[in-house]
């Protein structure tokens, strides 16, 4: 058992390393990391099993392990309630501070949906007597489980793509994505993005700072121009600034900014919750890039990450439908056999 667990752990380390080296801008980064965590837990259990006699002979170690196991079991048991509670609380806080709009209610709706799925839905399924209605409810359950699993992988992938060990990555350009103005003034969120872009540029001597964003409704000038004015106020050398002022969304930010590139080594700077989807779009356009995130408020981040996840599902809806269809196939076959019988 120990040898098998060790081999699986080494393979999981290899898989995770290859994904992060070759192309971390996919869900495989999060999936391989979760698999690595699972194999690490299994390996630790194997080590404990091999040394069980020695551990049982040591009363202090046995007591500590028992307490640790109890803590883990309590945390696992409380996690679903805590997870739902955090989204409820932060969802209410987001609505109070940002206003009651559909886009601001995502955290609250997500938490309510989880309550229905975990508490109400199982009770509903126990009352179903029709084979095909039951099959449909099972398929819906599988779809929800799949999408929740993908959401967890999406979150891990997003976090992993924000981690950078080296400060100087030899970048040719740093692209800062726009996010809207108040008249002709940068919002606090956009200032945070530009500040982060300047920081990354300073750590990579010789790199350009590309400020990307067109003019939207209610804005007195293109975002790129306002961002450039702010960067100059912060003391950035004007020779290192490039302005892209035609784009109206993230896809166009990347497409139009790529025409100003000085070389292949690129960093994309946005708010932390938005970086991963921006990197996915960059990969789809064939732009090799790494991502850096600026800070934002926690209550806003939870709501925004749900919007980003919805945006990712929009990009990959064919893949998600195919996966759900494959998962549903055995249920349909069993329903056919049951109805024919």
N, C-alpha and C positions, 0 to 999 in steps of 0.2 A: 504493500500500500504506500509506504513512504517513498519508494523509488518511483512509482507511477505518479504520485503527487509532485515529486521534485521535477520529473520530466515535464509534466503539464505546466508547472510554474515557470520553468525555463522557456517553454514554447510560448507561453503568454507574454513573458518579458520580450521575447524576440518579436512576436507579432506587434505588440504595442510600439516597440522601438522602430520597426520598419514603417509602420503607419505614420508615426510622427516625423520620421526622416523624409519619407517619400512624398506624402500628401496628407497633412493633418486637417485640411479644410473640408473634411467629410465627416459623416456620422461614425465612420469606422474608428476615428480617434476616440470618441466617447465609448463606443462599444468595446474596443480592445482594452480600454482602461478599466471598465467595469468587469470584464473577463479576468483581467489581471488581479483585481481586488478579490474576486471570487476564488481564484486559484491560490492566492496568498492565504486566504482564510482556510481553505482545505488543507494546504501544506502545514499550517500551524496546528490544525486539528490532528494531522498525521503525526507531527512531532510530539504532541501531547499524548497521543495514544501509545506511541513507542516507549515513552518514558512514564507510563501510567503507574507502574509499580513503585518507581522511585518517588514519584509525586505523592502517591498515597501514603508512603512511609514518612513523608515530611508533613507534619500536621499544619505548620504555618503556611507552607506553599499550597496545601490542599484548601485551607481556609480562604486564602487570597484568590485562588482560581474559582472557588465556589461563589465568592462575592462578586468577582468580575463577571461570571456567567449570569448571575442574577441581575446585575446592572444592565448587561447587554439585552437580556430578555425583557426587562422593563422598558428600556429605550425602544426596542423593536415594537413592543406592544403599544407604547404611547405615540410612536412616530406618526401613524395615520391621523390621529386626532390632533397632534401638534401641527402637522403639515396643513390640514384643513383650517385649523385655528389661525395660523399665520396668514393664510390667504384671505380669510374672512376679515381679520383685524386690519391688515394692510389695505384691503379693498375698501373698507369703510373710510380709512384714513385718506386714501387717494381721492375718493369722491368728495370728502369734506374739504380737501385742500385744492383740488383741481376742478371741481364742479361735477354735477350729475350729467354725464354724457355717456352714450354707449361705449365709447372707446375707453373711458375711465372706469367702467364697471366690470371689466374682464376678470379681475382678481376675485371679486365678489361672486360673479356668476360661475367661475371655475370652482370655487369652494362649495357653492350650493349644488353644483352638478356632482361633485364628489360625494356629498352627503346623500344625494338621491341614489347614486350608483352603489354606495357601500351599505346603506341602511334600507332604502325603500325598494330598490330593484330586486334584491334577492327574495323579498316577501312577495312581490308581484309574480316572480317566476314560479313560486311554489303553488300558485293558484291556477296556472295554465294547464288545460287539459287537451287542447288541440295540438296535434303533432307539429304542424307547420308553423303555428304561432309560437310554439316553444322553440322550434328550430330558429325562427327569426330572432327571438329574444336572445338565444345563445350566440348567434352571429353578431348581434349588436353588442353583447358583452365582450366578445372576442375583439371586435373593432375598438371598443373603448380601452381594453387592456393593451392592445397593440399601440394605440395612439399615446397612452400614458407612458408606455415603455419607451417609445420613440422620443417623447418629451424629456424623459430622464436622460437618455443618451444625448439629445440635443443640448441640454444644459451642461453636461459634462464636456461635450465637444466645444461648446462656447467658452467654458472656463479654460480648457487646455490651450486654446488658441490665443489666450491672453498672457500666457506664461512665456517669459523670455529671460534666459539666464544671462546672456551677454548683452551689455548696453549698446556697444557699437556693433552694428550688424552690417557695416559697409554699404549703407543704403545710398541709392542714387536720388531718390525722391521720397518725400513724405506727403501723402495725399490726405487732406483734412476734409471730411464730408460735411456739407452744410445741413442745417436743421431748422431754418426759419429765422426771420428778423422781427423785431417790434419797430415798425417804421423803418428807420435807418440804423437802429441800434441792435447789437448782438444780444441775444437772450443769455442768461447765465449758463444754460446748457451749452450753447454754441461757443461762448467764451472758454468754457472748460475744454471743449474739443480743440480749439486753437492753441490754448496754453499747453495741452498735452502734445500737440503737433510740434510746437516750438521746442519743447523739452526733448522729444525724439530727434528732431533735426540737430539740436545742439550736441547730442551724443554721437552724431554721425557726420563728422566734418566733410564739407563738400557736397552734402545733399541739398536738394531743392525743397522748398515748401510750396506745395501746390494747394491752393485754397479753392474749393470747388462748390459752386452753387449758383443757380440762376435766380431770376426775380419772380417771386410768387405773388399771389393776391395779397394786398395789404402791405406790401413791401415797397419802399421808396427807391430802392436800388438793388442790383443783384447781390446775393449773399457773398459771392466770391470777392466782390469789391469791398464790401463792408468788413469782411474777415481780413483782407489785406491791409486795410486802414488800421484795424486793431493790432495786427502783427507789427506794423511799423511803429505804433505807439509803444509796443513792448521792446523796441530796440532791434528788431530783426533787420539784417542787411537787405535793402531792397533788391540787390543783385541776386539774392537767393529766393526771391518770391516770384511765383507764377500764379496767375489768376485764370480760373475757368468759370465763366459766368453765363453759360447757356443751359446747363442741366436743370431738370425739374424733378428728378428722382435718383435713387442710389445707382441704378443701372446706368443712367446717363452720366452721373458723376464720374464713374469709373471709365466709361467709354470715351467721354470727351477729355478727361484728364490724361488718359493714356497718350493723347496726341502731343502732350507737353513733356513727356518723359525724357530724361537725360540718359537713362540706362535701364537695365532689367530689374535691378534690386529695388523693390517697392515696399513701402509700409502704408497701410490704410489706417487712418485714425478716425474713430467715431466714439460715441458713448458705448460703454462696455457691453450693454445688452444688444447693441446693433452690430458689433464687429463681426460676429460669426457669419451672419447672413450676408454682410458686405463681402466677406472673403469667399463665400460660396458663389456669389455673383461674379466676383473677380476670376475665380477658377473657371466658371462657365464662359467667360470672355477670353480665356487663355492668358490671363495676367498673373504671373507669379507674384505673390504678395504675402506679407505677414501683417498681423493686426495689433493695434494698440488701442486701449480703451480709456476714456476719461470717466471720472466719477460722476455719479448722480445719486439722488436720494433713494433710499432702500424701498420706501413705499411705492415710489414711481417705477423702480426697476422691476418689481414683480409683475406689475400690470404690463409694462413694456415687453418683458420677455415672452409673455403670452402672445402679444401682437407679433413679435418676431417669429415665434413658433408657427403662428398662423400663416405668416408670410412664407416660411420655409415649406409648410405643407402645400401652399399654392404652387411653389416651384416644383415640388416632387409628388404631386397628387397622383400621377399615373403609377409611380412605384408603390405608393401607399395603398391604392386600390388593388393593385395586383397582389400585394402581400396579404391584404384582408381577404381577397378572393381565395387565395391558396389555403389560408387558415379555415375558411368557411366550407371548403369542399368536403371534408369528412362529415361535417354536420349535415350537409345537404344529402349526402349518400346514405347516412344513417336514417334520416327522415324518410327518404324514399323506401328504404328497406322496411321501416316500421309501418308505413302507410300501405305498402303492398302486402305485408304479412297480415 
